Amino acid sequence: MAKGFILDLDGTVYVEEKILDGVKESIEYLRQCGHKVVFFTNKSIATRNDYVKKLRGLGIDASIEDVINSNYITAMFLKEKMTPEEAVYVIGEAALFEELQNEGIRLTTVPREANYVVLGWDREFNYRKLNDAYQAWAANNAMIIATNPDRTCPMMDGQLPDCGSIIGAFEGTTGKPVDYIMGKPSKLAADIVIRDILKLTPADCYIVGDRLETDIRMGIDHGIQTVLVMSGITTEEMVKTSIHKPSYVLPSMKEIHQLQIS
C-alpha cells in the first residue's frame, strides 16, 4: 500500500544551495516504490514557486502541488476566517506578501485598520514594525498569527534567527502568546497536508525532518510516523533530552531505505 512521505527541506533535503548526499536517490527510491512524496517547509521568505525552481535546480522533480510552506497554510487559514471587509497587517518579506495576495487576502499598511496581524520571518524587522503590530493588537484587538515557530534557520556556517525571534519580540511586548501558529507542528498544517494533499490517513504517513520541536512534534501530536534525520540542527544530546521522541532516527535521508515500511 502506498504511503505518504512529508519531507522537510532545510537541513533535510538541502542546506542553503547544496543538496545533501543521497537525497535525490532516496526520493527516487520512495517514488519508485509507489509512495507519495511532498515537501513541507516552515520558511516564509520564499514562495512555493521558488521552492519548485530550487528543487528542480537540484535535480529533484517537483511541481507546485508537491510543495507546502507556512505562507500557504496561513493563506488557507485567513481565507476561511476573514470576512470581505477585514484586512491583514503583515510583518514579513516579499514572498509572504505575494502568496497572501495571490490567495485574495486583503492587506493593509495601516495598523488601526487591521483585524489580523501576520508575523513572518523578516530580515529587516525593526521597532516601527513591532510598534505597528502592537498598535493593531492594542487598538483594534487584532488576532495575531505567526507563520511558524522556528527559532533559527540552518545555514552552511551556522544558524540565523527565524520567525521565533519575532514572535518573542511581540509576546515580550504584549505579555501574551500569539493566537495561532500556522506551520509545523500545528493541527491545521497537519490536516491540510494529510487530508487535502496526500489524501491518506495519518497512520499511513511519515514525516521526515531535522527538528524535534516542529517536524517530530507534528508527527507525534497528530498520529504521523516520525523520522528524525541528523543532517540538520539536532544533536544526539538534544534527542536524549527531548520530550519529542521520534519513531526512527537516521543519519540522513540517504538511509531512508532502511525503514521497515509496512
C-alpha positions as CSV (number, residue, x, y, z in Angstrom):
1,M,0.0,0.0,0.0
2,A,1.3,3.5,-0.9
3,K,2.4,5.6,2.0
4,G,2.8,9.4,2.2
5,F,6.2,11.0,2.9
6,I,6.3,14.6,4.1
7,L,9.8,15.9,3.7
8,D,11.2,18.9,5.4
9,L,13.6,21.0,3.3
10,D,16.3,22.9,5.1
11,G,18.6,20.5,6.9
12,T,16.8,17.5,5.5
13,V,16.9,17.8,1.7
14,Y,19.5,20.6,1.4
15,V,21.4,23.2,3.3
16,E,21.3,26.6,1.5
17,E,22.2,25.8,-2.1
18,K,23.7,22.4,-1.5
19,I,21.7,19.2,-1.8
20,L,22.6,16.7,0.9
21,D,24.3,13.4,-0.1
22,G,21.9,10.7,-1.3
23,V,18.7,12.7,-1.1
24,K,17.9,12.7,-4.8
25,E,18.3,8.9,-4.9
26,S,16.2,8.4,-1.8
27,I,13.3,10.4,-3.2
28,E,13.5,8.5,-6.4
29,Y,13.5,5.2,-4.4
30,L,10.4,6.2,-2.5
31,R,8.6,7.2,-5.7
32,Q,9.6,4.0,-7.5
33,C,8.1,2.1,-4.6
34,G,4.8,3.8,-5.3
35,H,4.8,6.2,-2.3
36,K,3.6,9.8,-2.4
37,V,6.3,12.5,-1.6
38,V,5.6,16.1,-0.7
39,F,7.8,18.8,0.6
40,F,6.9,21.0,3.6
41,T,8.9,23.9,4.9
42,N,8.1,26.4,7.6
43,K,10.3,29.0,6.0
44,S,8.3,32.1,4.9
45,I,10.9,34.0,2.9
46,A,10.4,32.2,-0.3
47,T,7.3,31.3,-2.3
48,R,6.1,27.8,-3.3
49,N,7.2,28.5,-6.8
50,D,10.6,29.5,-5.6
51,Y,10.9,26.1,-3.9
52,V,9.8,24.3,-7.0
53,K,12.5,26.1,-9.0
54,K,15.1,25.3,-6.4
55,L,14.2,21.6,-6.1
56,R,14.3,21.3,-9.9
57,G,17.6,23.1,-10.0
58,L,19.0,20.5,-7.6
59,G,17.8,17.7,-9.8
60,I,14.6,16.8,-7.9
61,D,11.3,16.5,-9.8
62,A,8.7,18.8,-8.1
63,S,5.5,20.6,-9.0
64,I,3.6,23.3,-7.2
65,E,1.2,20.7,-5.9
66,D,4.1,18.9,-4.2
67,V,5.2,21.9,-2.1
68,I,3.6,23.3,1.1
69,N,5.0,26.2,3.1
70,S,3.8,28.2,6.1
71,N,2.7,31.0,3.8
72,Y,0.2,28.7,2.1
73,I,-1.1,27.4,5.4
74,T,-1.5,31.0,6.6
75,A,-3.4,32.0,3.5
76,M,-5.7,29.0,3.8
77,F,-6.5,29.8,7.4
78,L,-7.2,33.5,6.6
79,K,-9.4,32.6,3.6
80,E,-11.6,30.5,6.0
81,K,-11.7,33.1,8.8
82,M,-11.9,36.5,7.2
83,T,-14.9,38.4,6.0
84,P,-14.6,40.5,2.8
85,E,-14.2,43.8,4.7
86,E,-11.5,42.6,7.0
87,A,-7.8,43.3,6.5
88,V,-4.4,42.0,7.5
89,Y,-1.2,43.8,8.6
90,V,1.9,41.8,7.7
91,I,5.4,41.6,9.1
92,G,7.4,39.6,6.6
93,E,9.3,39.6,3.4
94,A,8.1,39.8,-0.2
95,A,7.3,36.1,-0.6
96,L,4.7,36.2,2.3
97,F,3.0,39.3,0.9
98,E,2.9,37.7,-2.6
99,E,1.4,34.4,-1.5
100,L,-1.3,36.1,0.6
101,Q,-2.2,38.4,-2.2
102,N,-2.3,35.5,-4.7
103,E,-5.0,33.9,-2.5
104,G,-7.1,37.1,-2.4
105,I,-6.2,38.1,1.2
106,R,-6.9,41.9,1.7
107,L,-3.8,43.6,3.2
108,T,-3.3,47.0,4.8
109,T,-0.4,49.1,5.9
110,V,-2.5,51.0,8.4
111,P,-2.3,49.2,11.8
112,R,-5.7,50.5,13.1
113,E,-7.4,49.1,10.1
114,A,-6.1,45.6,10.7
115,N,-8.3,42.8,12.0
116,Y,-5.4,40.3,11.8
117,V,-1.6,40.6,12.2
118,V,0.6,38.1,10.5
119,L,4.1,37.7,11.8
120,G,6.6,36.1,9.4
121,W,10.4,35.9,9.2
122,D,11.6,39.4,8.3
123,R,15.3,40.1,8.0
124,E,14.5,43.9,8.1
125,F,12.4,43.6,11.2
126,N,12.6,46.8,13.3
127,Y,11.0,48.8,16.1
128,R,8.5,50.5,13.7
129,K,7.1,47.2,12.5
130,L,6.9,45.9,16.1
131,N,5.0,49.0,17.2
132,D,2.7,48.9,14.2
133,A,1.8,45.3,15.1
134,Y,1.3,46.2,18.7
135,Q,-1.0,49.1,17.8
136,A,-3.1,46.9,15.7
137,W,-3.4,44.5,18.7
138,A,-4.0,47.2,21.3
139,A,-6.3,49.5,19.4
140,N,-8.2,47.0,17.2
141,N,-7.9,43.7,19.2
142,A,-6.4,42.2,16.1
143,M,-5.8,38.4,16.0
144,I,-2.1,37.6,16.0
145,I,-1.0,34.8,13.6
146,A,2.6,33.6,13.2
147,T,3.7,31.7,10.1
148,N,6.0,29.4,12.0
149,P,7.6,28.9,15.4
150,D,11.2,28.1,14.3
151,R,13.7,30.0,16.4
152,T,16.5,29.6,13.8
153,C,17.2,28.6,10.3
154,P,20.2,26.3,9.5
155,M,22.9,27.7,7.2
156,M,26.2,26.3,6.0
157,D,28.2,28.2,8.6
158,G,25.7,28.2,11.5
159,Q,22.2,29.5,12.0
160,L,20.1,32.7,11.6
161,P,17.3,34.0,13.8
162,D,13.9,32.9,12.3
163,C,10.3,33.8,12.9
164,G,10.5,32.6,16.5
165,S,12.6,35.7,17.3
166,I,9.8,37.9,16.0
167,I,7.2,36.0,18.0
168,G,9.4,36.6,21.1
169,A,9.6,40.3,20.5
170,F,5.8,40.6,20.1
171,E,5.0,38.4,23.1
172,G,7.5,40.3,25.1
173,T,5.6,43.5,24.3
174,T,2.1,42.2,25.0
175,G,2.8,39.7,27.7
176,K,0.5,37.3,25.9
177,P,1.1,34.4,23.5
178,V,0.2,34.9,19.8
179,D,-3.2,33.5,18.9
180,Y,-2.2,30.9,16.3
181,I,1.0,29.4,14.7
182,M,0.3,28.2,11.2
183,G,3.2,26.0,10.1
184,K,4.6,22.8,11.7
185,P,3.6,21.5,14.2
186,S,0.1,22.9,14.0
187,K,-3.0,20.8,13.6
188,L,-4.1,23.0,10.7
189,A,-0.9,22.2,8.9
190,A,-1.2,18.5,9.5
191,D,-4.8,18.4,8.3
192,I,-4.1,20.2,5.1
193,V,-1.1,18.1,4.1
194,I,-2.6,14.7,5.2
195,R,-6.3,15.2,4.3
196,D,-6.2,17.6,1.4
197,I,-2.9,16.9,-0.3
198,L,-1.8,13.3,0.4
199,K,-5.4,12.1,0.9
200,L,-4.2,9.4,3.3
201,T,-4.7,8.6,7.0
202,P,-2.1,9.9,9.4
203,A,-1.0,6.3,10.2
204,D,-0.1,5.8,6.6
205,C,2.2,8.8,6.5
206,Y,5.8,9.6,7.6
207,I,7.2,13.0,8.4
208,V,10.9,13.3,7.8
209,G,12.8,16.3,9.3
210,D,15.6,17.6,11.3
211,R,13.7,19.5,14.0
212,L,12.3,17.9,17.1
213,E,10.0,20.7,18.1
214,T,8.4,21.2,14.7
215,D,8.8,18.1,12.4
216,I,8.8,15.4,15.0
217,R,6.3,17.1,17.3
218,M,3.8,17.5,14.4
219,G,4.0,13.8,13.8
220,I,3.6,12.8,17.4
221,D,0.8,15.2,18.0
222,H,-1.2,14.1,15.0
223,G,-0.5,10.4,14.7
224,I,2.0,10.5,11.9
225,Q,5.1,8.2,12.0
226,T,8.2,10.3,12.5
227,V,11.7,10.1,11.1
228,L,14.4,12.4,12.5
229,V,17.4,12.9,10.3
230,M,20.7,14.1,11.9
231,S,21.7,16.2,8.9
232,G,20.3,19.5,10.3
233,I,20.3,21.2,13.6
234,T,19.5,18.4,16.0
235,T,22.3,16.8,18.1
236,E,22.4,13.4,19.8
237,E,22.2,15.2,23.2
238,M,19.0,17.0,22.1
239,V,17.5,13.7,21.1
240,K,18.3,12.2,24.6
241,T,16.8,15.1,26.5
242,S,13.8,16.0,24.3
243,I,10.2,15.0,25.2
244,H,9.5,14.6,21.5
245,K,10.8,11.1,20.7
246,P,10.9,10.1,17.0
247,S,9.8,6.7,15.7
248,Y,13.1,6.4,13.8
249,V,16.4,8.2,13.8
250,L,18.6,8.2,10.7
251,P,21.9,9.9,9.9
252,S,20.3,11.4,6.8
253,M,17.8,10.9,4.1
254,K,20.4,8.7,2.4
255,E,19.4,5.9,4.8
256,I,15.6,6.1,4.1
257,H,15.6,2.7,2.5
258,Q,16.4,1.2,5.9
259,L,12.9,1.9,7.2
260,Q,10.6,-1.0,7.6
261,I,7.7,0.4,5.7
262,S,4.5,-1.6,6.0
